[in-house]
Amino acid sequence: MHVRMRAAARRPMFRQGARDCRPLAVGIAAWGLVAGVAMSKSGMGIPLAILMSVLVSAGSSQVAALPLIAGDAPMWVVWATVACVNLRFLVFSYQYRPYFSHLPRGKRVRLSYFMGDTLFALFLRRYPEPRRQPGQVDYFWGAAIVTYVAWQASVIAGIVAGHAIPPEWGIGFAGTMALLALACSLLRTRSTWIAGIVAAAAAVAAYGLPLRLNIVVAICAAVAIGVLAQHARPKAAS
């Protein structure tokens, strides 16, 4: 398996898939960090939490199962909840069928383990036509490896770091990390980075305002920067 993956890494479409997925790894890692912290705050030990992350490897179902496990819910309830959350993968599998139906069942099972929302959207954007083309499997593996490494590394980091966070920080810290995950996933261009930095600076500068109006100030600053960037782009192009 490792020999085949090393051979695939030298192929152009494998490298293309990895390159296309690399900008999305920041958002994946941020969400993984949130999931890892949530897992550590659920009362699971570090080895068990890491084992769950490796076996399940699905953020939404992991987070959905945590309160049930912590509340000693029956195992069938946990399984049913995870199955319902992961029903979307049936749709993903159906969409992947024209691309990978020619592969042996064992290879398709291995591919299914690495399916994810980000990878699904990335793959269909690259191959919108439902037909076989050269390099599709290599492209899938290139993007899948980057996604999997970013996810597992961030989840494990969140699990380890979560045990060092004081219990009273639990909900507030997880919420903050969730917002950071959303923000990081949107920082894909220079204008969005500038808007994010300006918004952060405005929020800190206006922190003394009552009723948390510094958040409103930050939003207004980000919108203003976005409008200015939108108007400046045609001028730069001309």
N, C-alpha and C positions, 0 to 999 in steps of 0.2 A: 504493500500500500504506500509506504513512504517513498519507495523507489519510483513508483508511478507518479506520485505527486511532485517529486523533484523533476521528473521528466516533463510533466505538464507545465511546471513553472517556467520552463524555457520557451514555451510556445507563446506566440504573440497575443492570442485572444485571452489566454490566462492572465497575462500581464495587463491587458486592456481592462479586463473585469476588475482586477485589483485596483487599477488607477481610477476607474469610474466609482468604485465604492469607497475609496479613501476619504473624500470630502465628507461622506456621511458617517464616517467612523466616530467623529466627535459627538454627534447626537446620540449614536448608539451607545457610546461609552458613558455619556451622561445619564442616559436612562438605565443602563446597567448598574451604575453606581447607586442610583435611587433604589433599584430592586435589591441590591446587595444590602444596603442599610436597612430596608424594610424586613428582609429575611433575618438579619441579626437582631432586630428589635422584636421579632415574633417569639423569641425564646429558644430558637433552634441553636444548637451548638455549631461551632465553626465547621467541623468535619461533615456533619449531616447537611448543613446548608450548602456547602460546596458540592457534595454528592448530589443533592437535589438539582443544583444548577446544571451540572454536567449531564445528568440523566434526562431532565425535562427540557432544558435549553429553550424556553419560551417565556418571555417576560410577563406577558399578560396573565397567563395561567399560573405562573409561579406566585405572582402577587395576589391573584384571586384565591389561591389555595391557602395562603398563609393564615388569614384569620380563622379559617375553618380548622386548620391543624392546631392552631393555638387554643381554639375553643373546644378541643377534643370532639369534633364532629365525627360521625360515623365515616368509615373509609369510603363507603359507596357514595356518600354525599360529596366528598372531596373529588372522587373520580368523575362523578357526574358533572360537577362544576367545571373541572378542567376540560372535560370533553365538550361541553357547551361553548366554552371560551375558544376552543381550538377548532370549532366547526368550520371556520373560514379556510382552514387548510384543505378541506375537501374541495372547495372552489379553486384554490391554488393548484391542487393536483390535477383537476380537470383542465385548467388552462395550460398546464405544463405538458399534458398528454401528447399534443401534436409534435412537441419538440423531442421528447424523450421516450416515446412508446417503443422505439426500436431497440432500446437497451435491455439487457438481461434484468430479471427481477431483482437480483442482489444489488446491482448498481443503482437501480431506481430506489430501492430502500435506503441506500446510503445517501442519495441525493435528497430524499424526503426529510431526513434528519436535519439537514441544513436549511430547509425552507424557512423563510421569514418574510415579514411584510416589506421591509426595505429591499431585500434581494428580489422579491417578486416584482415590485414596481420597477426596479432597475433593469431587470431582465426583459420585461415586456416593453420598456422604453427602447431598449437596444434592438429587440426583435419583435416588432409589432405584428408582423405577418405570422400566423400560426402554421409554420412549415419548417422542415428541417433545413439547416444551413451548416456549412462547415464551421467548426470552432465553437458551437453553442455550448457544448459540455465544458470545454476549457474556460469559456467566459463565465459560466455558472460557478465553477470551482474557484476561479480567481476572486470573484466577488464574495463567495461563500466563506473562504478562508479569512479574508479581511474582516468580514462581519463577525464570524465566530470568535476570532482572537480578540477583537475589540470588546465583544459582549462578555466573554468568560473572564477576561482579565479585569474588566471594570466591576463585574459582579463580585468576584473574589476580593478585589480591593475594598468594595463596599461592605462585604461581610466582615472582613478583618477590621476595617476602620469603624464599623458600626458598634463593635464591642467596646471601643475606646470612647464612644460618645456618651456623655451623661444621659441617663434615662429621661430627665426632664426636657431634653432637647428633641426627643423622638419625633413627634408629629410635626413640630415647627421646622426642624431640620429637614425631614423628608419632603415636606411641602416646598421648601426653598430649593432643594435639589431638583424636584420635579419641574419647577419653573425654569431653573437653569438648563435642564435637559431640553425643554421646549425652545428656549432662547438659542442654545447652541446649535440646535438642528436647523435654525433659520439663518445662521450666519454663514452664507455661502458666497457672497460677493463683497467687493470692497465697500460699496455703499451701505450694505447691511452692517458690516463691521463698524463703519464710522458712526452709523445711527445708534448702534448698541453702545459704543463707547461714550457718545454724547449723552445718551439717556442715563447711563450709569453715573456719569459725572454730575448731571443735573439732579438726579435723585439724592446723591450724597450732599450736594451743595444746598439743596432745599430740605434737608432732613429735619430742620427745626420747625418747619411749618406744622400747624395743628391738623388733626383729622387725617393724617398721612397724605396730605396734599402733595408731598414730594413725588408720589407715584404719578399723580396727574401731570405735574411739571415734567417728569421724565417722559411720559407718553407724548406730551405736546412737543417736547424737544426732538424726540425721535421722528415724529410725523413731519415736523418742519424740515429736518435734515433730509428726509425721504423726498419731500416735495422739491426741495432745492436740487437734489441729485437728479430727479426726474427731468426737471427743466434744463439742467446743465448738460445732460447727455446729448440731446440733439445739437446743441451748439458745438460741443466737442467733436461730434461726428461731421458737422459741416465745416 
